[in-house]
């Protein structure tokens, strides 16, 4: 436990020490060539975008000096010819600027889409490999916020913001260099605001970072509320809790609004402050540069170029506010996504292959103890054997640990002390996918996906034919009611199967298990939520599919398991009794008491 705690602390420290941009660049290393191409096109576009002010200065020089102009010194004395050359250069520059604008827009946008697509898939795949405890500690809405909203936020920055930053840097370097070449005497005046603008930008960045981290956290809470409420809409309506839930949603939404308002209050001040700094540089050039031109220390053409360039240099800096705003939102989102990707997978995959057709189905629990995180043990030093091909039942009061045994067998959680074996092999050594392929689970909480009846029966056996699906449905005694549905096997069941009754969902779940044809079948309260007629139909189907198959039946209704080869009684995480139905009645213990209550005998 100490080692695990230390590793979590080290991981947490590393997350905080590495800048989110570095984490993003490390992830995007596979796109290195595309990134460099996009950067190159952004720089070239800005170079050609900055050329027209220079051409204007040359044109002014031609008007003023004519045969003594810069172009004339290259051998073209005719004024018309000089303007013809300028026009041709202008056309070429504008065409190249447009070409590279198209190129960088296409490259950045496709890069944003590719990273968004792959990052979402990688995050989802990693999420699927995490243990159940991870999901129990987090809200579905919060995880949805990371997979959807945070990744979309990152995509929006890569789409526009990255190019803006590169072009601003290019502008500063090119125009700053031009100033010191053309007019070194006034260049320092024009460039004097730059250090303050850059310092202010980084200062705002540091101040905005924690505010946008809080915004991302608040939107996760808000999404969690929405997902929970939409999932529980039937409960909300049945308890007439609409006003109460609207109030709670309003509170979460208001927290999100207030968190955003704090960030907006700071980010909105950026542009006005930068504008005041820009004013200093612009007026300094306008005044001192103009006086230098009048005194003959600077040509009129050079002065014209500088006046245009100072605007091209300083005014785009006002957009830094929006760019840094996008950047900080993207970095806050990047941290959340990368933290998810960095979450260690506690359950290792195992290395021993377990072909389904070779599995006999003998299961054994040896001295197993297990506790959920920060709770008392729900199973203590438990041992039991399940022979291959036999049907055993586990009964007991609520909270006795019955369903936990199922989760441990499927390795949704890892046992602490103790071992669980299948055919004599420790399940922690078995390939995890192979282990789960050889086990079929039918639980009381049936989950059907939004899709057709046929798709839900074939879930997990995706290559099943129509004939195999129908055969499985017949074994589960589901074929008749499926035929009576509006589109038969092509009927859409709705989200979580809400268009079907509980018994219909249960029989589809059984058909799904039949089609999977696992050597080990687990029935976790498979008939607890259905009426007597449906239960009788389900029991008939279960009698067929449990033949020559290792079956573990967990039940509250003792009538459904009275024919089991062996019945185990659990209380407080331990086995208290075991035997056949008749043997347990003869013992006159816990099982006999439960039987008398359920059968109406006193």
C-alpha positions as CSV (number, residue, x, y, z in Angstrom):
1,X,0.0,0.0,0.0
2,X,2.9,2.4,0.8
3,X,4.5,1.7,-2.6
4,X,1.2,2.4,-4.3
5,X,0.7,5.6,-2.3
6,X,4.2,6.8,-3.2
7,X,3.8,6.1,-6.9
8,X,0.5,8.1,-6.9
9,X,2.3,11.0,-5.1
10,X,5.2,10.9,-7.6
11,X,2.8,10.8,-10.6
12,X,0.8,13.7,-9.1
13,X,4.0,15.7,-8.6
14,X,5.2,15.0,-12.2
15,X,1.8,16.1,-13.6
16,X,2.1,19.5,-11.8
17,X,5.8,19.9,-12.8
18,X,5.4,19.4,-16.5
19,X,3.9,22.2,-18.5
20,X,0.7,21.2,-20.3
21,X,2.1,22.5,-23.6
22,X,5.1,20.1,-23.2
23,X,2.7,17.3,-22.5
24,X,0.7,18.1,-25.6
25,X,3.8,18.4,-27.8
26,X,5.0,15.0,-26.5
27,X,1.7,13.5,-27.4
28,X,1.7,15.2,-30.8
29,X,5.2,13.9,-31.7
30,X,3.7,11.6,-34.3
31,X,2.5,14.7,-36.2
32,X,5.9,16.4,-36.2
33,X,6.1,16.7,-40.0
34,X,2.6,18.1,-40.3
35,X,3.3,20.6,-37.5
36,X,6.5,21.9,-39.1
37,X,4.8,22.2,-42.4
38,X,2.0,24.2,-40.8
39,X,4.5,26.4,-39.0
40,X,6.4,27.0,-42.2
41,X,3.3,28.0,-44.1
42,X,2.2,30.4,-41.3
43,X,5.6,32.1,-41.3
44,X,5.7,32.4,-45.1
45,X,2.2,33.8,-45.2
46,X,3.2,36.4,-42.7
47,X,6.3,37.3,-44.6
48,X,4.3,38.0,-47.8
49,X,1.7,39.7,-45.7
50,X,4.3,42.2,-44.4
51,X,5.7,42.9,-47.9
52,X,3.0,45.4,-49.1
53,X,4.1,48.2,-46.7
54,X,7.6,47.9,-48.2
55,X,6.2,48.2,-51.7
56,X,4.3,51.3,-50.7
57,X,7.5,52.8,-49.5
58,X,9.2,52.0,-52.8
59,X,6.3,53.5,-54.7
60,X,6.5,56.7,-52.7
61,X,10.3,56.7,-53.4
62,X,9.5,56.4,-57.2
63,X,7.0,59.3,-57.0
64,X,9.4,61.6,-55.1
65,X,12.8,60.7,-56.7
66,X,11.7,59.2,-60.1
67,X,14.9,58.5,-62.1
68,X,16.8,58.5,-58.8
69,X,14.6,56.0,-57.0
70,X,15.7,52.6,-55.6
71,X,14.4,50.8,-58.6
72,X,16.1,53.2,-61.0
73,X,19.4,52.3,-59.4
74,X,18.8,48.8,-60.6
75,X,18.8,50.0,-64.2
76,X,15.1,50.8,-64.9
77,X,15.0,54.6,-65.4
78,X,11.5,54.8,-67.0
79,X,8.9,55.7,-64.3
80,X,6.2,53.7,-66.0
81,X,8.5,50.7,-66.1
82,X,9.3,51.1,-62.4
83,X,5.5,51.1,-61.6
84,X,5.1,48.1,-63.9
85,X,7.7,46.2,-61.9
86,X,6.0,47.2,-58.6
87,X,2.6,46.1,-59.9
88,X,4.1,42.7,-61.0
89,X,5.8,42.3,-57.6
90,X,2.5,43.2,-55.8
91,X,0.6,40.6,-57.8
92,X,3.2,37.9,-57.1
93,X,3.3,38.7,-53.4
94,X,-0.5,38.8,-53.0
95,X,-0.8,35.5,-54.8
96,X,1.8,33.8,-52.7
97,X,0.2,35.3,-49.5
98,X,-3.1,33.7,-50.5
99,X,-1.5,30.4,-51.4
100,X,0.2,30.1,-48.1
101,X,-2.9,31.3,-46.2
102,X,-4.8,28.4,-47.8
103,X,-2.0,26.0,-47.0
104,X,-1.6,26.9,-43.3
105,X,-5.4,27.0,-42.8
106,X,-5.7,23.5,-44.3
107,X,-2.8,22.1,-42.4
108,X,-3.7,23.6,-39.0
109,X,-7.3,22.6,-39.2
110,X,-6.6,19.1,-40.4
111,X,-3.9,18.8,-37.6
112,X,-6.5,20.0,-35.1
113,X,-9.0,17.4,-36.3
114,X,-6.5,14.6,-36.3
115,X,-5.2,15.3,-32.8
116,X,-8.8,15.7,-31.6
117,X,-9.8,12.4,-33.1
118,X,-6.8,10.4,-31.9
119,X,-6.8,12.0,-28.5
120,X,-10.4,11.2,-27.9
121,X,-10.0,7.6,-29.0
122,X,-6.8,7.2,-26.9
123,X,-8.5,8.7,-23.8
124,X,-11.6,6.5,-24.3
125,X,-9.5,3.3,-24.8
126,X,-7.5,4.1,-21.7
127,X,-10.7,4.8,-19.8
128,X,-12.1,1.4,-20.7
129,X,-9.0,-0.3,-19.3
130,X,-9.3,1.4,-15.9
131,X,-10.7,-0.6,-13.0
132,X,-14.3,-0.1,-11.8
133,X,-13.1,1.8,-8.7
134,X,-12.0,4.7,-10.9
135,X,-15.5,5.1,-12.2
136,X,-17.1,4.8,-8.8
137,X,-15.1,7.7,-7.6
138,X,-16.0,10.0,-10.5
139,X,-19.1,11.3,-12.2
140,X,-20.1,10.2,-15.7
141,X,-20.7,13.8,-16.5
142,X,-17.2,14.8,-15.5
143,X,-15.6,12.1,-17.7
144,X,-17.9,13.1,-20.5
145,X,-16.7,16.7,-20.1
146,X,-13.1,15.5,-20.6
147,X,-13.8,13.3,-23.6
148,X,-16.0,15.9,-25.3
149,X,-15.7,19.5,-24.1
150,X,-12.0,19.5,-23.1
151,X,-10.9,17.9,-26.3
152,X,-13.0,20.2,-28.3
153,X,-11.5,23.2,-26.5
154,X,-8.0,21.9,-27.5
155,X,-9.2,21.5,-31.1
156,X,-10.4,25.1,-31.2
157,X,-7.0,26.4,-30.0
158,X,-5.1,24.3,-32.6
159,X,-7.5,25.5,-35.3
160,X,-6.8,29.2,-34.8
161,X,-4.7,30.1,-31.8
162,X,-1.5,28.3,-32.7
163,X,-1.2,30.1,-36.0
164,X,-1.9,33.5,-34.4
165,X,0.9,33.0,-31.9
166,X,3.4,32.0,-34.7
167,X,2.4,34.9,-36.8
168,X,2.7,37.4,-34.0
169,X,6.2,36.1,-33.2
170,X,7.1,36.3,-36.9
171,X,5.8,39.9,-37.1
172,X,7.8,41.0,-34.1
173,X,11.1,39.5,-35.5
174,X,10.7,40.7,-39.1
175,X,9.4,44.2,-38.4
176,X,11.8,44.7,-35.4
177,X,14.7,43.8,-37.7
178,X,13.4,46.1,-40.5
179,X,13.2,49.1,-38.0
180,X,16.8,48.7,-36.9
181,X,17.9,48.4,-40.5
182,X,15.9,51.3,-41.9
183,X,15.9,53.8,-39.0
184,X,18.0,52.7,-36.0
185,X,17.7,56.2,-34.5
186,X,14.0,55.9,-33.9
187,X,13.7,52.1,-33.8
188,X,14.1,51.9,-30.0
189,X,11.2,54.4,-29.6
190,X,8.9,52.2,-31.7
191,X,10.0,49.0,-30.0
192,X,10.1,50.3,-26.4
193,X,6.6,49.0,-25.6
194,X,7.5,45.5,-26.7
195,X,9.1,44.3,-23.4
196,X,6.1,45.6,-21.4
197,X,3.6,44.0,-23.8
198,X,5.4,40.7,-23.5
199,X,5.8,40.9,-19.8
200,X,2.1,41.8,-19.5
201,X,1.1,38.9,-21.7
202,X,3.0,36.4,-19.6
203,X,1.8,37.9,-16.4
204,X,-1.8,37.6,-17.6
205,X,-1.1,34.0,-18.6
206,X,0.0,33.1,-15.1
207,X,-3.0,34.9,-13.6
208,X,-5.5,33.3,-16.0
209,X,-4.2,29.7,-15.7
210,X,-5.8,28.9,-12.2
211,X,-9.0,30.6,-13.2
212,X,-9.5,28.5,-16.3
213,X,-8.6,25.4,-14.4
214,X,-11.5,26.3,-12.1
215,X,-13.7,26.9,-15.1
216,X,-13.0,23.4,-16.5
217,X,-13.7,21.9,-13.0
218,X,-17.0,23.7,-12.8
219,X,-18.1,22.6,-16.2
220,X,-17.3,19.0,-15.2
221,X,-19.7,19.3,-12.2
222,X,-22.4,20.9,-14.5
223,X,-22.1,18.1,-17.0
224,X,-22.3,15.6,-14.2
225,X,-25.6,17.1,-13.0
226,X,-27.0,17.1,-16.5
227,X,-26.1,13.4,-17.2
228,X,-27.4,12.3,-13.9
229,X,-30.7,14.1,-14.3
230,X,-31.3,12.9,-17.8
231,X,-30.5,9.4,-16.8
232,X,-32.9,9.6,-13.8
233,X,-35.7,11.6,-15.5
234,X,-38.2,8.9,-14.6
235,X,-37.4,9.2,-10.9
236,X,-37.5,13.0,-11.1
237,X,-40.9,12.9,-12.6
238,X,-42.3,10.2,-10.3
239,X,-41.3,12.2,-7.2
240,X,-42.3,15.5,-8.8
241,X,-38.8,16.8,-8.2
242,X,-38.6,19.0,-11.3
243,X,-38.4,22.3,-9.4
244,X,-35.8,20.8,-7.0
245,X,-33.6,19.6,-9.8
246,X,-34.0,22.8,-11.7
247,X,-32.8,24.7,-8.6
248,X,-29.8,22.4,-8.2
249,X,-28.9,22.7,-11.9
250,X,-29.3,26.5,-11.6
251,X,-26.8,26.4,-8.7
252,X,-24.2,24.4,-10.7
253,X,-24.7,26.6,-13.7
254,X,-24.4,29.7,-11.7
255,X,-21.1,28.4,-10.2
256,X,-19.9,27.8,-13.8
257,X,-21.0,31.3,-14.8
258,X,-19.3,32.9,-11.8
259,X,-16.1,31.0,-12.5
260,X,-16.1,32.2,-16.1
261,X,-16.9,35.7,-14.9
262,X,-13.7,35.8,-12.8
263,X,-11.6,34.7,-15.8
264,X,-13.4,37.2,-18.1
265,X,-12.9,40.1,-15.7
266,X,-9.2,39.6,-16.0
267,X,-8.9,38.7,-19.7
268,X,-11.1,41.6,-20.8
269,X,-8.6,44.1,-19.2
270,X,-5.8,42.8,-21.4
271,X,-6.5,44.5,-24.7
272,X,-7.2,48.0,-23.3
273,X,-3.9,47.9,-21.3
274,X,-2.0,46.7,-24.3
275,X,-3.6,49.4,-26.4
276,X,-2.2,52.1,-24.1
277,X,1.3,50.7,-24.5
278,X,0.9,50.6,-28.3
279,X,-0.1,54.2,-28.2
280,X,3.3,55.1,-26.7
281,X,5.3,53.4,-29.6
282,X,3.0,54.7,-32.3
283,X,3.1,58.4,-31.2
284,X,6.8,58.3,-30.6
285,X,7.4,57.1,-34.2
286,X,4.9,59.5,-35.6
287,X,6.5,62.5,-33.9
288,X,10.2,61.8,-34.0
289,X,10.1,59.9,-37.3
290,X,8.2,62.8,-38.9
291,X,10.7,65.3,-37.6
292,X,13.6,63.2,-38.9
293,X,11.9,63.0,-42.4
294,X,11.4,66.8,-42.4
295,X,15.0,67.4,-41.4
296,X,16.2,65.1,-44.2
297,X,17.6,62.5,-41.9
298,X,15.1,60.0,-43.2
299,X,13.6,59.6,-46.7
300,X,9.9,60.1,-47.1
301,X,9.6,56.6,-48.5
302,X,11.3,55.1,-45.4
303,X,9.0,57.2,-43.1
304,X,6.0,55.9,-45.0
305,X,7.2,52.3,-44.6
306,X,7.8,52.8,-40.9
307,X,4.4,54.3,-40.3
308,X,2.7,51.4,-42.0
309,X,5.0,48.8,-40.3
310,X,4.5,50.2,-36.8
311,X,0.7,49.6,-37.2
312,X,1.3,46.1,-38.6
313,X,3.6,45.4,-35.6
314,X,1.6,46.8,-32.7
315,X,-2.1,46.5,-33.6
316,X,-2.0,42.7,-34.1
317,X,-0.7,42.6,-30.5
318,X,-4.2,43.6,-29.3
319,X,-5.4,40.2,-30.5
320,X,-3.0,38.6,-28.0
321,X,-5.8,38.9,-25.4
322,X,-8.1,36.6,-27.4
323,X,-5.2,34.3,-28.3
324,X,-3.9,33.9,-24.7
325,X,-7.5,33.4,-23.6
326,X,-7.8,30.5,-26.1
327,X,-4.4,29.3,-25.0
328,X,-5.2,29.2,-21.3
329,X,-8.5,27.4,-21.9
330,X,-6.7,24.9,-24.1
331,X,-3.9,24.3,-21.5
332,X,-6.5,23.8,-18.7
333,X,-8.2,21.2,-20.9
334,X,-4.9,19.6,-21.9
335,X,-4.1,19.1,-18.3
336,X,-7.4,17.3,-17.7
337,X,-7.1,15.1,-20.7
338,X,-3.4,14.2,-20.1
339,X,-4.1,13.5,-16.4
340,X,-6.7,11.0,-17.6
341,X,-4.2,9.4,-20.0
342,X,-1.5,9.3,-17.3
343,X,-3.8,7.5,-14.8
344,X,-2.1,4.1,-14.2
345,X,-4.0,1.0,-15.0
346,X,-4.2,-1.0,-11.8
347,X,-5.4,-4.3,-13.4
348,X,-2.6,-5.9,-15.4
349,X,-3.7,-7.8,-18.6
350,X,-2.1,-11.2,-17.7
351,X,0.0,-13.3,-20.0
352,X,-1.4,-16.9,-20.1
353,X,-3.7,-17.5,-23.0
354,X,-7.0,-19.2,-22.3
355,X,-8.8,-20.5,-25.4
356,X,-12.5,-20.6,-24.8
357,X,-12.9,-24.0,-26.4
358,X,-10.3,-25.5,-24.0
359,X,-11.9,-24.2,-20.8
360,X,-13.5,-26.9,-18.5
361,X,-14.9,-24.3,-16.1
362,X,-13.6,-25.4,-12.7
363,X,-13.5,-22.3,-10.4
364,X,-12.0,-22.0,-7.0
365,X,-11.8,-19.2,-4.4
366,X,-8.9,-19.7,-1.9
367,X,-8.7,-17.6,1.3
368,X,-10.1,-14.5,-0.5
369,X,-10.4,-11.3,1.4
370,X,-11.6,-8.0,-0.3
371,X,-12.6,-4.5,0.7
372,X,-13.7,-1.6,-1.4
373,X,-11.6,1.5,-1.1
374,X,-11.7,3.1,2.3
375,X,-14.3,0.5,3.6
376,X,-14.4,-2.5,5.8
377,X,-13.9,-5.9,4.1
378,X,-17.0,-7.3,2.5
379,X,-15.4,-10.7,2.0
380,X,-13.2,-12.3,4.7
381,X,-11.0,-15.4,4.2
382,X,-13.6,-17.1,1.9
383,X,-12.9,-20.4,0.2
384,X,-15.2,-22.4,-2.1
385,X,-14.9,-24.8,-5.0
386,X,-17.1,-24.9,-8.1
387,X,-16.7,-28.1,-10.1
388,X,-16.6,-27.9,-13.9
389,X,-20.1,-28.3,-15.4
390,X,-22.0,-28.0,-12.2
391,X,-24.5,-25.5,-11.1
392,X,-23.9,-23.9,-7.7
393,X,-26.0,-21.2,-6.1
394,X,-25.0,-18.4,-3.7
395,X,-27.7,-16.9,-1.4
396,X,-27.6,-14.6,1.5
397,X,-28.9,-11.2,2.7
398,X,-28.3,-8.0,1.0
399,X,-24.7,-6.8,1.5
400,X,-23.3,-10.2,2.3
401,X,-20.8,-10.1,-0.6
402,X,-22.5,-12.3,-3.2
403,X,-22.2,-9.9,-6.2
404,X,-18.7,-8.9,-5.1
405,X,-17.6,-12.5,-5.8
406,X,-18.8,-12.1,-9.4
407,X,-16.8,-8.8,-9.8
408,X,-13.7,-10.5,-8.4
409,X,-14.1,-13.5,-10.8
410,X,-14.4,-11.1,-13.7
411,X,-11.4,-9.1,-12.4
412,X,-13.4,-5.9,-12.2
413,X,-11.4,-5.6,-9.0
414,X,-8.3,-7.4,-7.8
415,X,-8.3,-9.6,-4.8
416,X,-6.1,-8.5,-2.0
417,X,-5.0,-11.6,0.0
418,X,-6.1,-14.9,-1.6
419,X,-6.4,-16.3,-5.1
420,X,-9.1,-17.2,-7.6
421,X,-8.4,-19.9,-10.2
422,X,-10.1,-21.1,-13.4
423,X,-9.1,-24.7,-14.3
424,X,-6.3,-24.4,-11.7
425,X,-4.7,-21.2,-13.2
426,X,-4.6,-18.0,-11.1
427,X,-6.9,-15.5,-12.9
428,X,-4.4,-12.8,-12.4
429,X,-2.0,-14.7,-14.7
430,X,-4.6,-15.3,-17.3
431,X,-5.0,-13.0,-20.3
432,X,-7.8,-10.6,-19.1
433,X,-9.7,-10.7,-22.4
434,X,-9.6,-14.5,-22.6
435,X,-10.8,-14.7,-19.0
436,X,-13.8,-12.5,-19.7
437,X,-14.6,-14.2,-23.0
438,X,-15.1,-17.5,-21.2
439,X,-17.6,-16.0,-18.7
440,X,-21.1,-15.0,-19.6
441,X,-22.9,-12.6,-17.2
442,X,-26.6,-12.1,-16.9
443,X,-27.3,-9.6,-14.1
444,X,-30.5,-8.1,-12.7
445,X,-29.4,-4.6,-14.0
446,X,-29.6,-5.4,-17.7
447,X,-28.0,-2.8,-19.9
448,X,-29.1,-2.6,-23.5
449,X,-27.5,-0.3,-26.0
450,X,-29.4,2.1,-28.2
451,X,-29.8,0.0,-31.3
452,X,-31.8,-2.9,-32.7
453,X,-32.9,-6.1,-30.8
454,X,-30.6,-8.1,-33.1
455,X,-27.6,-5.9,-32.4
456,X,-28.1,-6.2,-28.6
457,X,-28.4,-10.0,-28.8
458,X,-25.2,-10.1,-30.9
459,X,-23.3,-7.7,-28.7
460,X,-20.0,-9.3,-27.9
461,X,-20.5,-11.9,-30.7
462,X,-20.4,-9.4,-33.5
463,X,-19.9,-12.0,-36.3
464,X,-23.1,-13.9,-35.4
465,X,-25.4,-14.7,-38.3
466,X,-29.2,-13.9,-38.3
467,X,-29.9,-17.6,-37.8
468,X,-27.6,-17.9,-34.8
469,X,-29.3,-14.8,-33.3
470,X,-32.8,-16.2,-33.8
471,X,-31.7,-19.6,-32.3
472,X,-30.3,-17.9,-29.2
473,X,-33.5,-15.9,-28.9
474,X,-35.6,-19.1,-29.1
475,X,-33.5,-20.7,-26.3
476,X,-34.1,-17.6,-24.2
477,X,-37.8,-17.8,-24.9
478,X,-37.5,-14.3,-26.4
479,X,-38.3,-15.1,-30.1
480,X,-42.1,-14.9,-29.7
481,X,-42.3,-11.4,-28.1
482,X,-39.5,-10.2,-30.5
483,X,-41.6,-11.2,-33.5
484,X,-44.5,-9.2,-32.1
485,X,-42.5,-6.0,-31.9
486,X,-43.1,-3.4,-34.7
487,X,-40.0,-4.2,-36.7
488,X,-39.2,-7.6,-35.1
489,X,-35.5,-8.1,-34.7
490,X,-34.8,-4.7,-36.2
491,X,-36.9,-2.8,-33.6
492,X,-34.9,0.0,-31.9
493,X,-34.9,-0.7,-28.1
494,X,-34.1,2.9,-27.1
495,X,-31.4,4.1,-24.7
496,X,-30.8,1.4,-22.0
497,X,-33.6,-0.6,-23.6
498,X,-36.3,1.7,-22.2
499,X,-38.8,0.8,-24.9
500,X,-38.9,-2.8,-23.6
501,X,-40.3,-4.2,-20.4
502,X,-38.0,-5.5,-17.6
503,X,-38.8,-9.1,-18.5
504,X,-38.1,-8.5,-22.2
505,X,-34.8,-6.9,-21.4
506,X,-33.9,-9.8,-19.2
507,X,-34.6,-12.4,-21.9
508,X,-32.6,-10.4,-24.5
509,X,-29.7,-10.5,-22.0
510,X,-30.1,-14.2,-21.6
511,X,-30.1,-14.6,-25.4
512,X,-26.9,-12.6,-25.5
513,X,-25.3,-15.0,-23.1
514,X,-26.6,-18.0,-25.0
515,X,-25.1,-16.7,-28.2
516,X,-21.8,-16.1,-26.5
517,X,-21.9,-19.7,-25.4
518,X,-19.4,-19.3,-22.5
519,X,-18.1,-22.3,-20.5
520,X,-18.9,-20.4,-17.3
521,X,-22.2,-18.7,-16.8
522,X,-23.0,-16.3,-14.0
523,X,-26.7,-15.5,-13.2
524,X,-26.7,-12.5,-10.8
525,X,-30.3,-12.1,-9.6
526,X,-31.4,-12.8,-13.2
527,X,-35.1,-13.1,-12.3
528,X,-35.4,-10.8,-9.3
529,X,-37.2,-8.0,-11.2
530,X,-39.8,-9.9,-13.2
531,X,-43.3,-11.3,-12.7
532,X,-44.0,-14.9,-12.0
533,X,-45.0,-15.7,-15.6
534,X,-41.8,-14.2,-17.0
535,X,-39.8,-15.8,-14.3
536,X,-41.2,-19.2,-15.3
537,X,-40.2,-18.5,-18.9
538,X,-36.7,-17.4,-17.9
539,X,-36.3,-20.5,-15.7
540,X,-37.2,-22.8,-18.6
541,X,-34.6,-21.1,-20.7
542,X,-32.0,-21.3,-17.9
543,X,-32.6,-25.0,-17.5
544,X,-31.6,-25.4,-21.1
545,X,-28.5,-23.3,-21.2
546,X,-27.0,-24.5,-17.9
547,X,-26.7,-28.1,-19.0
548,X,-23.0,-29.2,-19.0
549,X,-21.9,-25.7,-18.2
550,X,-20.4,-24.3,-15.0
551,X,-23.1,-22.1,-13.6
552,X,-23.0,-19.7,-10.7
553,X,-26.5,-18.5,-9.7
554,X,-26.9,-15.7,-7.2
555,X,-30.5,-15.4,-6.1
556,X,-32.8,-13.9,-3.5
557,X,-35.7,-16.1,-4.7
558,X,-34.8,-19.5,-3.4
559,X,-37.3,-21.2,-5.6
560,X,-35.1,-20.5,-8.6
561,X,-32.1,-22.3,-7.3
562,X,-33.6,-25.2,-5.3
563,X,-32.3,-27.7,-8.0
564,X,-28.7,-26.5,-7.8
565,X,-26.0,-29.1,-7.3
566,X,-24.8,-27.1,-4.3
567,X,-26.1,-24.0,-2.5
568,X,-23.7,-21.8,-0.5
569,X,-25.1,-19.4,2.1
570,X,-23.2,-16.2,2.8
571,X,-23.4,-13.9,5.7
572,X,-21.2,-10.9,6.4
573,X,-18.7,-11.9,3.8
574,X,-18.2,-15.5,4.9
575,X,-19.8,-18.9,4.1
576,X,-22.0,-20.1,6.8
577,X,-23.7,-23.1,5.2
578,X,-23.5,-25.3,2.1
579,X,-25.3,-28.3,0.7
580,X,-28.3,-29.2,-1.5
581,X,-31.7,-27.7,-0.9
582,X,-32.9,-30.7,1.1
583,X,-29.7,-30.9,3.1
584,X,-29.9,-27.2,4.1
585,X,-33.5,-27.6,5.1
586,X,-32.5,-30.5,7.4
587,X,-29.9,-28.3,9.0
588,X,-32.6,-25.8,10.0
589,X,-30.2,-22.9,9.8
590,X,-30.1,-19.6,8.0
591,X,-31.2,-21.1,4.7
592,X,-34.1,-23.0,6.3
593,X,-35.3,-19.7,7.9
594,X,-35.1,-17.9,4.5
595,X,-37.1,-20.7,2.9
596,X,-39.8,-20.6,5.5
597,X,-40.2,-16.8,5.1
598,X,-40.4,-17.0,1.3
599,X,-42.7,-20.0,1.1
600,X,-45.1,-18.6,3.7
601,X,-44.3,-21.2,6.3
602,X,-43.8,-20.1,10.0
